[in-house]
Amino acid sequence: MLRLPYVSTLGAVLLGIAAAVSIALFCVFVEIVRTSPLAMSEEILDLREAGGVRQTGYSAPTIPTLRLPAPTVSPSVKRLSTEGARPGALRPPLGGVGPTAKVVLIVDDLGGDRASFDAVMALPGPMTMSFLPYGQFVQEQADKARAAGHGVMLHLPMEPQGRADPGPNALWESLADQDIRDLVALNLTRFDGYTGLNNHMGSQFTENRAATDIAMAGMRGRISYFVDSVTTPHSVAADAARSAGIPAYRRDIFLDPAPGEIPVYQSLSELEAIARKEGVVIAILHPREATLSVLGAWLASAPARGFELITMDDYHASQTNRRIAMIR
């Protein structure tokens, strides 16, 4: 017969084991819920809105680096983006397109980190560089880009959907009309040398026609053209710009709608298809390491395969000349 002290000790040990197993199972359950698609949906939306630039919050699973072949024309490739119809479908064609397809590459989110800017400058050009007005080195970098023959744009922060932060002095739809006008004026004076403007984030603001009309009225006479980044399929920004008398265009594709190299390869395949069909394509990218690595390899072979880089200024000039020719 067991002694009572021994029974008590055995019972305590069994209770301890049961408690440890329960805690472990609970931790597994919490981790499953935390990493479920529902739990991550808000962070994914924030990442998409910011063009994948955020370094905190959700990050996609690590994908091993693959040595994929050079992109080929593949109209059937499904683009990894939040939009369905191609945003640039409203863009007028490039007049007098020859056998060479034109490619406009707009690099967003510049003006701050010097290493990212230098990495972009090391790529073959010309490109169009869009600078955040609150960037610490915005004037310095804009001057260098323009001197090197690149196009220069202002990347105006606007209110997004979700929790992403557009940065200081952003346009919010809840602001009073005069406050929107004042913020537009302030952002337009943050640096010199830009010709056009595109929106940074703005999925919430650019769906509000009244607020967007006020903003565009403040830009009239201050910029040569506006490019709608199309961060929401319901954006009215291009139409509002045209109503204000500002020539407006819409981007065709984001090269890096998600982190990693694979989305860039897929987007480049679609870029080639659009460029060959339409004669010109407007693409937006971000100065991320994976994006620039894949893009650099693509640029090396692009001229031999019939693709020519032009700036957004070049494309806008071609449309202006085309309209003048039609009037004559």
C-alpha positions as CSV (number, residue, x, y, z in Angstrom):
1,M,0.0,0.0,0.0
2,L,1.3,3.5,-1.0
3,R,2.1,5.9,1.7
4,L,0.1,9.1,1.8
5,P,3.1,11.5,1.2
6,Y,4.0,9.6,-2.0
7,V,0.5,9.8,-3.3
8,S,0.4,13.6,-2.7
9,T,3.7,14.0,-4.5
10,L,2.6,12.0,-7.5
11,G,-0.6,13.9,-7.8
12,A,1.3,17.2,-7.7
13,V,3.6,16.0,-10.5
14,L,0.6,14.9,-12.7
15,L,-1.2,18.2,-12.1
16,G,2.0,20.1,-13.1
17,I,2.3,18.1,-16.3
18,A,-1.3,18.7,-17.2
19,A,-1.0,22.4,-16.6
20,A,2.1,22.6,-18.9
21,V,0.4,20.8,-21.7
22,S,-2.6,23.1,-21.4
23,I,-0.4,26.2,-21.6
24,A,1.4,24.8,-24.7
25,L,-1.9,24.1,-26.5
26,F,-3.2,27.5,-25.7
27,C,-0.1,29.2,-27.1
28,V,-0.4,27.1,-30.3
29,F,-4.1,28.2,-30.6
30,V,-3.1,31.9,-30.1
31,E,-0.4,31.7,-32.8
32,I,-2.8,30.1,-35.3
33,V,-5.4,32.9,-34.7
34,R,-2.7,35.6,-34.9
35,T,-1.4,34.5,-38.2
36,S,-4.7,33.7,-39.8
37,P,-5.7,35.7,-43.0
38,L,-8.4,37.5,-41.0
39,A,-6.0,38.7,-38.4
40,M,-3.5,39.9,-41.0
41,S,-5.9,41.6,-43.4
42,E,-5.6,45.1,-42.0
43,E,-1.8,45.0,-42.0
44,I,-1.8,43.7,-45.6
45,L,-4.0,46.6,-46.6
46,D,-1.6,49.0,-44.9
47,L,1.3,47.4,-46.8
48,R,-0.4,47.6,-50.1
49,E,-1.3,51.3,-49.5
50,A,2.3,52.2,-48.7
51,G,3.6,50.3,-51.7
52,G,5.2,47.8,-49.4
53,V,7.7,50.3,-48.0
54,R,6.7,49.8,-44.3
55,Q,9.2,48.0,-42.3
56,T,6.9,47.2,-39.4
57,G,3.7,45.1,-39.1
58,Y,2.9,42.4,-41.5
59,S,5.6,41.0,-43.8
60,A,5.2,38.3,-46.4
61,P,6.8,34.9,-45.8
62,T,10.4,34.7,-46.9
63,I,10.7,33.4,-50.4
64,P,14.0,31.8,-51.4
65,T,15.9,33.7,-54.0
66,L,15.3,32.1,-57.4
67,R,17.4,32.5,-60.5
68,L,14.4,33.0,-62.8
69,P,14.9,33.5,-66.5
70,A,14.4,36.9,-68.0
71,P,10.7,38.0,-68.2
72,T,8.9,37.2,-71.4
73,V,5.8,38.7,-72.9
74,S,2.9,37.0,-71.2
75,P,-0.5,38.7,-71.4
76,S,-2.0,35.9,-69.4
77,V,0.0,36.5,-66.3
78,K,-2.3,37.6,-63.5
79,R,-1.0,40.8,-61.9
80,L,-0.6,40.8,-58.1
81,S,-2.5,44.0,-57.4
82,T,-5.6,45.2,-55.7
83,E,-7.2,46.5,-58.9
84,G,-9.1,44.5,-61.6
85,A,-9.2,46.6,-64.8
86,R,-6.0,48.1,-66.1
87,P,-5.9,51.7,-64.7
88,G,-4.0,53.1,-67.7
89,A,-6.8,52.2,-70.1
90,L,-8.0,55.8,-70.1
91,R,-4.5,57.1,-71.1
92,P,-4.2,58.4,-74.7
93,P,-1.9,56.4,-76.9
94,L,1.6,57.7,-77.8
95,G,1.4,59.3,-81.2
96,G,3.7,57.9,-84.0
97,V,4.9,54.8,-82.1
98,G,7.6,53.0,-84.0
99,P,8.9,49.5,-83.5
100,T,10.4,50.5,-80.1
101,A,8.0,50.3,-77.2
102,K,8.3,53.1,-74.7
103,V,8.5,52.5,-70.9
104,V,8.0,55.2,-68.3
105,L,9.4,54.1,-64.9
106,I,8.3,56.3,-61.9
107,V,10.3,55.7,-58.7
108,D,8.2,56.7,-55.7
109,D,9.1,57.6,-52.1
110,L,12.5,59.3,-52.6
111,G,13.9,62.3,-50.8
112,G,14.9,60.6,-47.5
113,D,17.3,57.6,-47.4
114,R,20.4,58.3,-49.3
115,A,21.4,54.6,-49.9
116,S,18.1,53.9,-51.7
117,F,18.4,57.0,-53.9
118,D,22.0,56.1,-54.8
119,A,20.9,52.6,-55.7
120,V,18.3,54.0,-58.1
121,M,20.7,56.4,-59.6
122,A,23.1,53.5,-60.4
123,L,20.5,52.0,-62.7
124,P,20.4,52.8,-66.4
125,G,18.0,55.6,-67.2
126,P,16.3,57.8,-67.8
127,M,13.6,57.4,-65.2
128,T,11.2,59.6,-63.4
129,M,11.9,60.2,-59.7
130,S,9.0,61.2,-57.4
131,F,10.1,62.9,-54.2
132,L,8.2,63.1,-50.9
133,P,8.0,66.8,-50.0
134,Y,9.0,66.1,-46.4
135,G,12.2,64.1,-47.3
136,Q,15.2,65.2,-45.4
137,F,17.4,65.3,-48.5
138,V,14.7,66.1,-51.0
139,Q,16.3,69.2,-52.7
140,E,19.7,67.7,-52.8
141,Q,18.5,64.5,-54.4
142,A,16.1,66.2,-56.8
143,D,18.9,68.4,-58.1
144,K,21.1,65.3,-58.7
145,A,18.4,63.5,-60.5
146,R,17.6,66.4,-62.8
147,A,21.3,66.9,-63.5
148,A,21.6,63.3,-64.5
149,G,18.7,63.6,-67.0
150,H,16.0,62.0,-65.0
151,G,12.5,63.4,-64.7
152,V,11.5,64.9,-61.3
153,M,8.0,64.8,-59.7
154,L,6.5,65.7,-56.4
155,H,5.0,62.8,-54.5
156,L,2.1,64.4,-52.6
157,P,0.9,62.6,-49.4
158,M,-2.8,62.0,-49.2
159,E,-5.1,60.1,-46.8
160,P,-5.2,56.3,-47.2
161,Q,-7.7,53.8,-46.2
162,G,-6.7,51.7,-43.1
163,R,-3.9,52.6,-40.6
164,A,-1.0,53.4,-42.9
165,D,0.7,56.8,-42.1
166,P,1.0,59.1,-45.2
167,G,3.5,61.4,-43.4
168,P,3.4,65.0,-42.3
169,N,1.2,67.6,-44.1
170,A,-0.9,65.0,-45.9
171,L,-4.3,65.9,-47.4
172,W,-7.2,64.5,-45.4
173,E,-10.8,64.5,-46.7
174,S,-12.1,65.7,-43.3
175,L,-10.1,69.0,-43.5
176,A,-11.8,72.3,-44.1
177,D,-11.6,73.5,-47.7
178,Q,-9.1,76.3,-46.8
179,D,-6.9,73.8,-44.9
180,I,-6.7,71.6,-48.0
181,R,-5.7,74.6,-50.1
182,D,-3.1,75.7,-47.5
183,L,-1.5,72.2,-47.4
184,V,-1.4,72.0,-51.1
185,A,0.4,75.3,-51.3
186,L,2.8,74.3,-48.5
187,N,3.8,71.0,-50.1
188,L,4.3,72.6,-53.5
189,T,7.0,74.9,-52.0
190,R,9.0,72.2,-50.2
191,F,11.5,71.8,-53.0
192,D,12.2,73.1,-56.6
193,G,12.7,71.5,-59.9
194,Y,9.7,69.2,-60.3
195,T,7.4,69.3,-63.3
196,G,4.6,66.9,-62.5
197,L,3.0,65.4,-59.4
198,N,1.5,62.1,-58.3
199,N,-0.2,61.0,-55.1
200,H,1.5,59.2,-52.2
201,M,-1.1,56.7,-50.8
202,G,-4.4,58.6,-51.0
203,S,-6.9,55.7,-51.5
204,Q,-9.4,57.5,-49.2
205,F,-8.8,61.0,-50.3
206,T,-8.9,60.3,-54.1
207,E,-12.3,58.7,-53.8
208,N,-13.7,62.0,-52.5
209,R,-14.5,64.1,-55.5
210,A,-15.2,67.3,-53.5
211,A,-12.0,67.2,-51.6
212,T,-10.0,66.2,-54.7
213,D,-11.5,69.1,-56.7
214,I,-10.3,71.5,-54.1
215,A,-6.8,70.1,-54.1
216,M,-6.5,70.1,-57.9
217,A,-7.7,73.7,-58.0
218,G,-4.7,74.6,-55.8
219,M,-2.3,72.8,-58.2
220,R,-3.6,74.5,-61.3
221,G,-0.9,76.6,-62.9
222,R,1.7,75.1,-60.6
223,I,2.4,71.7,-62.2
224,S,2.6,70.6,-65.9
225,Y,0.7,67.3,-65.4
226,F,-0.7,65.0,-62.8
227,V,-0.3,61.2,-62.6
228,D,-2.9,59.3,-60.7
229,S,-1.1,56.5,-58.8
230,V,-4.4,54.6,-58.7
231,T,-4.1,53.3,-55.1
232,T,-7.9,52.6,-55.3
233,P,-9.9,51.4,-58.3
234,H,-12.4,54.1,-57.4
235,S,-10.0,57.0,-57.7
236,V,-11.4,60.2,-59.2
237,A,-8.1,62.1,-59.1
238,A,-7.4,62.0,-62.9
239,D,-10.9,63.2,-63.8
240,A,-10.7,66.0,-61.1
241,A,-7.3,67.1,-62.5
242,R,-8.6,67.3,-66.1
243,S,-11.7,69.2,-64.9
244,A,-9.2,71.7,-63.3
245,G,-7.4,72.1,-66.6
246,I,-4.4,69.9,-65.6
247,P,-3.3,67.3,-68.1
248,A,-3.7,64.0,-66.3
249,Y,-2.5,60.4,-66.7
250,R,-3.0,57.1,-64.8
251,R,-0.3,54.5,-64.1
252,D,-0.7,51.2,-65.8
253,I,1.0,48.9,-63.3
254,F,2.9,48.7,-60.0
255,L,6.1,46.8,-60.5
256,D,6.3,45.7,-56.8
257,P,2.7,45.2,-55.5
258,A,4.1,42.9,-52.8
259,P,7.6,42.3,-51.3
260,G,10.1,40.0,-52.9
261,E,11.5,39.3,-56.4
262,I,8.7,37.1,-57.8
263,P,6.0,39.8,-58.0
264,V,8.5,42.0,-59.8
265,Y,9.2,39.3,-62.4
266,Q,5.5,38.8,-62.9
267,S,4.8,42.6,-63.2
268,L,7.6,43.0,-65.7
269,S,6.0,40.4,-67.9
270,E,2.8,42.3,-67.9
271,L,4.7,45.6,-68.5
272,E,6.2,44.2,-71.6
273,A,2.8,43.0,-72.9
274,I,1.2,46.4,-72.3
275,A,4.1,48.3,-73.9
276,R,4.1,46.2,-77.0
277,K,0.3,46.5,-77.4
278,E,-0.1,50.2,-76.5
279,G,3.2,51.6,-77.5
280,V,3.9,53.0,-74.1
281,V,3.4,51.9,-70.5
282,I,3.5,53.9,-67.2
283,A,4.8,51.9,-64.3
284,I,5.4,52.8,-60.6
285,L,8.0,51.1,-58.4
286,H,9.6,51.7,-55.0
287,P,13.3,51.8,-54.1
288,R,13.4,48.4,-52.4
289,E,16.3,46.1,-52.7
290,A,14.5,43.2,-54.4
291,T,12.8,45.5,-56.9
292,L,16.0,47.2,-58.0
293,S,17.9,43.9,-58.2
294,V,15.4,42.4,-60.7
295,L,14.8,45.7,-62.5
296,G,18.6,46.2,-63.0
297,A,18.9,42.8,-64.8
298,W,15.8,43.6,-66.9
299,L,17.1,47.0,-67.9
300,A,20.4,45.5,-69.2
301,S,18.6,43.6,-71.9
302,A,15.6,45.9,-72.5
303,P,17.1,48.0,-75.4
304,A,18.1,44.9,-77.4
305,R,14.6,43.5,-77.0
306,G,12.9,46.7,-78.3
307,F,12.1,48.7,-75.1
308,E,13.1,52.3,-74.7
309,L,13.0,54.2,-71.4
310,I,11.5,57.7,-71.5
311,T,10.7,60.1,-68.7
312,M,7.2,61.2,-67.8
313,D,8.1,64.6,-69.1
314,D,8.9,63.0,-72.5
315,Y,5.6,61.3,-72.6
316,H,3.7,64.4,-71.6
317,A,5.5,66.4,-74.3
318,S,4.6,63.8,-76.9
319,Q,0.9,64.2,-76.0
320,T,1.1,68.0,-76.0
321,N,2.7,67.9,-79.5
322,R,0.1,65.4,-80.7
323,R,-2.7,67.7,-79.5
324,I,-1.2,70.7,-81.2
325,A,-0.8,68.7,-84.4
326,M,-4.4,67.7,-84.3
327,I,-5.5,71.4,-83.9
328,R,-3.4,72.4,-86.9
